[in-house]
Amino acid sequence: MLFHLYVKNLALIDSAEVEFDDGLNILTGETGAGKSVIIGSVNVALGAKASKDLIRQGCDSAYVELVFSVTDEKKRKELEGLDVHPDDDSLIIISKKIMPARRSEEHTSELQSPN
């Protein structure tokens, strides 16, 4: 389950964090508030093409980070079959940095548990 989204310098968004909870989550707001940008940012982090035009005007890059919680054992095994290993807290981070002059950088990583 996606439970945290962080967006920086994407389209009209300077910086935004969205926390999702179990159950139904609804994004509301006036026209132009950035709802579509938030949804689009999830798609970008998951691999959708990202134009350099998405970088906020005056900024060097844009960044999107998704934090997923994977507690279902079947889903964990499927991910591990893809060589993606949730950490001990069942978390996975997927991020994408959009750069103007070169390819975007994509990362999938496990969170390190504080010991």
SERO-4910 file (N, C-alpha, C, O; in steps of 0.05 Angstrom, whole numbers):
BEGIN
 pado doro    nc1    nc2    nc3   cac1   cac2   cac3    cc1    cc2    cc3    oc1    oc2    oc3
  Met    A     17    -23      0      0      0      0     18     25      0     37     27     15
  Leu    A     11     44    -17     25     70    -17     16     85      8     -8     89     12
  Phe    A     35     92     25     27    107     48     40    134     51     32    150     68
  His    A     61    140     35     73    167     36     82    175      8     94    159     -6
  Leu    A     77    200      2     86    212    -24     99    238    -18     89    255     -3
  Tyr    A    123    242    -30    137    267    -28    143    277    -56    154    262    -72
  Val    A    137    302    -61    141    315    -88    156    341    -84    149    357    -66
  Lys    A    176    345   -100    191    371    -98    197    381   -126    207    366   -144
  Asn    A    190    407   -131    196    421   -156    184    408   -180    196    408   -202
  Leu    A    160    397   -178    146    385   -200    123    402   -208    104    407   -192
  Ala    A    123    412   -233    102    429   -244     98    453   -226    117    469   -222
  Leu    A     75    457   -215     70    480   -197     76    475   -168     73    493   -151
  Ile    A     84    451   -161     89    444   -133    118    450   -125    137    439   -137
  Asp    A    121    467   -105    147    472    -94    156    448    -77    177    436    -82
  Ser    A    139    441    -58    145    417    -42    118    409    -29    103    425    -19
  Ala    A    113    382    -30     88    372    -18     92    344     -8    107    328    -20
  Glu    A     79    338     14     79    311     26     50    303     30     34    319     40
  Val    A     44    278     23     17    268     26     19    241     41     34    224     33
  Glu    A      4    239     62      3    213     77    -23    200     70    -45    212     71
  Phe    A    -22    174     64    -46    158     58    -50    139     81    -31    130     94
  Asp    A    -75    131     85    -82    113    107    -97     90     95   -105     90     72
  Asp    A   -102     69    112   -118     47    103   -146     57     95   -156     76    107
  Gly    A   -158     44     76   -185     51     68   -185     71     45   -165     74     31
  Leu    A   -206     86     43   -210    105     21   -196    131     27   -199    142     49
  Asn    A   -180    140      8   -166    166     10   -175    183    -14   -176    173    -36
  Ile    A   -183    207     -8   -194    225    -29   -178    251    -30   -173    263    -10
  Leu    A   -170    258    -54   -157    284    -59   -178    304    -69   -192    298    -89
  Thr    A   -181    326    -55   -201    346    -63   -187    373    -65   -165    377    -54
  Gly    A   -200    391    -78   -189    418    -80   -200    432   -105   -212    420   -122
  Glu    A   -196    458   -106   -206    474   -128   -190    467   -153   -169    455   -152
  Thr    A   -201    475   -176   -187    473   -201   -160    487   -200   -159    510   -190
  Gly    A   -139    474   -208   -113    486   -208    -98    481   -182    -76    492   -178
  Ala    A   -110    466   -163    -97    462   -137    -74    442   -138    -57    442   -119
  Gly    A    -73    426   -159    -51    407   -162    -58    378   -158    -40    361   -156
  Lys    A    -84    372   -158    -92    343   -154    -81    326   -176    -70    304   -170
  Ser    A    -83    334   -201    -73    319   -224    -43    316   -223    -32    296   -231
  Val    A    -29    337   -213      0    335   -211      8    314   -190     27    299   -194
  Ile    A     -7    313   -168     -2    293   -147     -5    265   -159     12    248   -155
  Ile    A    -27    260   -173    -32    233   -185    -11    228   -206      0    206   -208
  Gly    A     -5    248   -223     16    245   -243     43    239   -232     59    224   -244
  Ser    A     49    250   -209     75    245   -197     78    216   -188    100    205   -190
  Val    A     57    203   -180     58    175   -174     65    159   -199     82    141   -198
  Asn    A     51    166   -221     57    152   -246     86    156   -255     99    137   -265
  Val    A     96    180   -252    124    186   -259    143    169   -243    162    157   -254
  Ala    A    139    167   -217    157    151   -199    155    121   -206    174    107   -203
  Leu    A    132    113   -216    129     85   -224    137     78   -252    134     56   -261
  Gly    A    149     99   -266    160     93   -292    149    107   -316    159    104   -338
  Ala    A    128    123   -312    117    138   -335    138    158   -345    155    167   -330
  Lys    A    137    164   -371    156    183   -382    152    210   -369    130    219   -363
  Ala    A    175    223   -364    174    249   -350    189    269   -367    213    267   -371
  Ser    A    174    288   -377    186    309   -393    201    328   -376    194    333   -353
  Lys    A    223    340   -386    237    360   -371    220    384   -366    226    401   -348
  Asp    A    198    387   -381    179    409   -377    164    407   -350    152    426   -341
  Leu    A    166    383   -338    153    379   -312    169    393   -289    158    397   -267
  Ile    A    194    399   -294    210    412   -274    200    440   -269    196    455   -288
  Arg    A    195    447   -244    185    473   -237    203    495   -247    228    493   -246
  Gln    A    191    515   -258    206    537   -270    226    549   -250    219    555   -227
  Gly    A    251    552   -259    272    563   -242    287    542   -225    305    549   -210
  Cys    A    280    516   -228    292    495   -212    310    477   -229    305    475   -253
  Asp    A    330    465   -217    349    448   -232    338    420   -237    346    407   -256
  Ser    A    320    411   -219    310    383   -222    283    381   -207    276    399   -192
  Ala    A    270    359   -211    245    353   -196    250    325   -183    266    309   -193
  Tyr    A    235    320   -162    239    295   -147    212    284   -137    196    299   -127
  Val    A    208    258   -140    185    245   -129    193    220   -114    211    205   -123
  Glu    A    182    217    -90    188    193    -74    163    180    -64    145    194    -53
  Leu    A    161    154    -68    138    139    -58    148    119    -37    169    107    -40
  Val    A    133    117    -15    140     97      6    116     78      7     93     86     13
  Phe    A    122     52      2    101     32      3    106     14     27    128      9     36
  Ser    A     84      5     39     84    -15     60     74    -41     47     52    -42     36
  Val    A     90    -63     49     82    -88     37     81   -109     60    101   -121     67
  Thr    A     57   -112     71     54   -131     93     42   -158     85     45   -177    100
  Asp    A     29   -159     62     18   -184     52     41   -203     44     57   -195     27
  Glu    A     41   -226     55     63   -245     50     65   -254     21     87   -257     11
  Lys    A     43   -257      8     43   -265    -21     56   -243    -38     72   -248    -56
  Lys    A     49   -217    -32     61   -195    -47     91   -193    -41    107   -186    -59
  Arg    A     99   -198    -16    127   -197     -9    143   -217    -25    164   -211    -35
  Lys    A    132   -242    -27    145   -263    -42    147   -256    -72    167   -261    -84
  Glu    A    126   -244    -83    126   -236   -111    148   -214   -115    162   -216   -135
  Leu    A    149   -195    -97    170   -175   -100    198   -186    -97    216   -179   -112
  Glu    A    202   -205    -78    228   -217    -75    236   -233    -99    259   -235   -106
  Gly    A    216   -244   -114    221   -258   -139    231   -238   -160    244   -247   -179
  Leu    A    226   -213   -157    236   -192   -175    261   -179   -164    270   -158   -174
  Asp    A    272   -191   -143    296   -181   -129    291   -153   -116    309   -137   -115
  Val    A    267   -149   -106    260   -125    -90    253   -135    -63    234   -151    -59
  His    A    268   -126    -43    265   -137    -16    256   -115      4    272    -98     11
  Pro    A    231   -117     13    223    -98     34    240   -102     59    251   -123     64
  Asp    A    244    -80     74    260    -82     98    244    -96    120    222   -106    116
  Asp    A    256    -96    144    243   -110    167    216    -98    174    199   -112    186
  Asp    A    213    -72    168    187    -59    173    168    -61    150    147    -48    149
  Ser    A    175    -77    129    159    -82    105    157    -57     88    136    -54     74
  Leu    A    177    -40     87    176    -15     72    194    -17     47    215    -29     47
  Ile    A    185     -4     25    200     -1      1    197     28     -8    176     40     -7
  Ile    A    220     40    -16    220     67    -27    226     66    -57    244     53    -65
  Ile    A    209     80    -72    214     84   -101    216    114   -105    199    129    -97
  Ser    A    238    122   -119    241    151   -124    250    156   -152    261    138   -166
  Lys    A    245    180   -162    253    188   -188    261    217   -187    247    234   -177
  Lys    A    285    223   -198    294    250   -200    294    258   -230    307    244   -246
  Ile    A    281    279   -237    279    288   -265    299    310   -269    299    330   -255
  Met    A    316    305   -288    338    324   -295    333    335   -323    322    321   -340
  Pro    A    340    361   -328    334    373   -354    352    363   -376    343    361   -399
  Ala    A    377    357   -371    396    352   -393    404    323   -397    418    316   -416
  Arg    A    394    305   -379    401    277   -382    378    260   -373    357    270   -365
  Arg    A    382    234   -374    361    216   -366    354    219   -336    371    226   -320
  Ser    A    329    214   -330    321    215   -302    333    192   -287    340    171   -298
  Glu    A    336    196   -261    347    175   -244    324    161   -228    309    175   -215
  Glu    A    323    135   -230    303    119   -216    316    102   -195    338     91   -200
  His    A    304    100   -172    315     84   -150    293     69   -136    271     79   -132
  Thr    A    299     44   -129    282     28   -111    301     20    -89    322      8    -94
  Ser    A    293     25    -65    310     17    -43    294      8    -19    270     15    -16
  Glu    A    307     -7     -2    295    -15     23    304      6     44    326     16     44
  Leu    A    286     12     62    293     30     84    310     15    104    307     -9    108
  Gln    A    328     29    116    345     18    136    331     21    163    324     44    170
  Ser    A    328      0    178    316      1    204    335     12    224    358      4    225
  Pro    A    326     33    240    344     43    260    349     22    282    331      9    292
  Asn    A    374     18    289    381     -2    310    392     11    334    399     -3    353
***
